[in-house]
Structures are given as structure tokens and as C-alpha cells.
Amino acid sequence: MSNQDPTAGKNGDTEEHEEYNARRFIWSNGLQGVGDQIVAAKTVLPWILHAAGAPGFFVALLVPVRESGSMLPQAAFTPWVTTQRSRKRIWVLGSVGQAVAAALIALSALLLEGAALGAAVVVFLAALALFRSLCSIASKDVQGRTISKGRRGRITGRATALGGAVAIIVGGALGLAGPEIPRWVLAALIFAGAAAWAVAALVFHTIDEPVSEEEPQGLHRGWWADTWELFTGDRDFRRFVIVRSLLLVTALSTAFIVTLSQQIGHDLTGLGAFLIASGLAAFVGGRISGIWSDTSSKNVMSHGALVGSLILLVLVACAQWAPQAVNAWVFPLGFFVVNLAHTAVRVARKTYVVDMAEGDQRTRYVGAANTLMGVILLLVGAVSGVVAMAGPQAALLFLAAIGLVGVVTARRLRDVSGGDE
């Protein structure tokens, strides 16, 4: 099995097409980010289910289905992906699949009510997550083949910022619409998200992807055996997975921040405000963290976890001791900063995994890491849920402690970005 990119050595053809490819990578992934911000399991979809009277059981399934569903299958897909000369086509397939799934969610929102709508949304969201896993694994390959090291972070960051800018506009429009947003408006919004994925597929298809003339060899063992061998036998990979697990602090804490804010009398659950905060964090943090990640992606991961963990400690302290007037601005600001830290961690870890290997070895790393993270996300989410039975403060303290351990372990990673390894 070859571990080299078809463009290893950065040949002239790659240099000639890099700017062309970079623009298309930014626009296609930015449009995918638009779909992510709109068809969101944490915001828009729960809002629709609640408005339609769907049981809370289906609302509780949304985030686990979306997050784990897009990660768990990736190692199983890796043997098939490594037999494909063109990884671009895999991404296009994944984007088209997400467009169809999103359109079916929007159609369900228009036609169904209650439990029927809840079941339909969960099923179609699972399909969307499955297709997203194809985009995730193929995107790193195409970026590695077409964008040279030292530029990948800023490309990822600019794509993240593009999706964030659209989320700010949409969130502002929903905020002006008031608290009672008609369901047909949200359904139309999801149709727009489906259109964004469809256009993203068209744009990504125009990327000039160098393809190896050698016949792809694929994997010579089962996907789980390969995943476990990487985790137990490859020290750099194992450390990356452990660090990524500890950096879940920024991903899992926002729901507990919202809950804690409600307990102390401040409502952060407005759909427009939520989208604006998330979009602004992506817009501001995307480009900056992308540039920094090209210098040292491991340091950006460490600093993002540090900022996120410290903010959680500040919010818990303010909820306990600060007056209402202080909490009125501390909680919205803290919510935004945690989202900003999460953006930095996401951009940095994507840059790190692309920079740490070449060719099919990168494909193996991405697939195995995301499958393992799907399992770990469920476990950490379950543990934090149990801890949250003692209150959102306990959950936030638990996640902050994990994050602080992640700060130290991220600093010990091998530096693979920006300069010689």
C-alpha cells in the first residue's frame, strides 16, 4: 500500500493549480459550512421539532445521531476509499447525499407533525451524517494532494469563516423575525441549506485533483484491525487521538452553558442569537486560527482548550457569586468565547491530521481517528450527562478539568505544521 501522495515532491503541476484549487476548496467547504450552520442538530432542528410537538425523545437523539453518525463509519469506509484513485468524486457523492437528505428533512417539516416528524428527521439526519462521513474522509485527502503544507490551515480557516458569515446573516434575519418563527420559514431555510450542499458539490467537482497512475492497493486487513493497530502501534497517532478526546471540552460545554444561564435567569436559547454567536465565532476565529495553525497547529489546539476551560471556570464562579447585572453580559460573552475556542480547536486539529501524514496513511489516520472519536464522544457525553445530574455547574467543572489536561498533552504532540518536522 502506497503511503505517498500522487503529487509527492510538490511538482510543477501542483504549484500551477494550487491557487485555482484553493479557491474552489474554500468555496465548496464554505458552502458545506453554510449547510452545517443551517441544518444544525443543536439549533434549527430542535426548534422545528419543538414547534411541531415532537416528543423530547427525538430531540435528545439529534446531536448524538449527527455527531457520532458522521464519525463512526469512517474507519469502515477506509478500505473502500483507499481503492479509489480519485478522492474528489467521493466528496462530491457525500455532498450530493447531504443535499438530498436535507431536502427530505425540509419536506418532512412541511408535511408531518409530532412523533412522525421526529422519526423522519432522525432517520434523514442519520443519512445526512453518513454522507458527511464520506466528505470528511475525502476532504483531507484532496486537500493534502492539492494544497501544500503551510497553507492548509488558512484555507480551512477561510472556509470556516465563509460559513460563519452566512450564519450571522441568517441569525440576524431570524432575530428580527421575533420569537415565534413560522415552521415554513425554517423549512425554507433548510431547503436553502440543501441547495448550498448541491452547489458545493458542483464547485468541488471542478478541483483539479492529481491522481496517481499506480493502481490503488487498498488495505490488506479488516478496518477494525487496522484501526486498533494504528492506535496501539503508532505513538504519534495514539497521542493525537488522546489529545483530541481531551479537547471535547469546547464541543460539549455549550449546552450546559445555556442550561446554567436559564437557571440564573438569563435566556440564551433564542434561535437567532444562537446562530449569530456561532456564526460570529466561526467568522472571526476561522481565519485567525487557520493562519496560526499553519505555524503550529498543536499550539492552537492547546491554547483553544486553555481558553475554553478557563471561561467555563469563570462562568461557574459568576453563576455562584456574581450579581445579576454582571451575569447579564458575562454569560453571552462567555458563550461566544467558548464557541470561538471551539472554532480554533476544530481548524487546528483538521490542519494537524492533514499535515501529520501523506497519501493513504493520511486516509487511515482520518478514518481511524474519527471512528474512535465517535465512540469516545458517546462515552464522554454519557459521563458528562451523568455528572450533570448534579447540576450544569458540575458538568462544566468536569469538562473544564478534562480540557486543562488536554492543554498539557497537546503541548507534547510532535509539531508537524509550519516548517520542518
ABEGO torsion letter per residue (X at the ends): XBABBAABGGBAAAAAAAAAAAAAAAAAAAAAAAAAAABBAABAAAAAAAAAGBBAAAAAAAAAAAAAAAAAAAAAAAAAAAABABAAAAAAAAAAAAAAAAAAAAAAAAABBEAAAAAAAAAAAAAAAAAAAAAAAAAAAAAAAABBBGAAAAAAAAAAAAAAAAAAAAAAAAAAAEABBBAAAAAAAAAAAAAAAAAAAAAAAABBBBBBABBBAEBABBAAAAAAAAAAABAAAAAAAAAAAAAAAAAAAAAAAAAAAAAAGBBAABAAAAAAAAAAAAAAAAAAAAAAAAABAAAAAAAAAAAAAAAAAAAAAAAAABBAAAAAAAAAAAAAAAAAAAAAAAAAAAAAAAAABBEAAAAAAAAAAAAAAAAAAAAAAAAAAAAAAAEAAAAAAAAAAAAAAAAAAAAABBBABGEBX
